[in-house]
Amino acid sequence: AGLVVSGQFESFRGWREQSKREVWQIFAKLDADLGDRTRLVAMGQYLDRFYELPNGIPLDRNGNLVDVAGGRRGFIGYLEPFNRSRGGFGALRLE
């Protein structure tokens, strides 16, 4: 019988405005004898990832806003865009 657990945490403030990143990840595996001829293996993983997307409405050489398709709200960098992913998996094996 045995247990393995591993984890990761990353926090990066970014090298420019709105480029912060945080990642959490954990993995666990359990291997257990349930009897003379029965064994259980269980494992699972979870991930939580958050990334800010650097942005800024483009300016021309005189510092004036450049027209973008859809106006300010249509620009991908409008406000504080980010990407967040969460997920996991689990598996069981009985022998």
Secondary structure, DSSP 8 states (H G I E B T S, - for coil): -EEEEEEEEEEE--SSTT--EEEEEEEEEEEEE-SSS-EEEEEEEEEEEEEE------B-TTS-B---TTHHHHSTTSS--EEEEEEEEEEEEE-
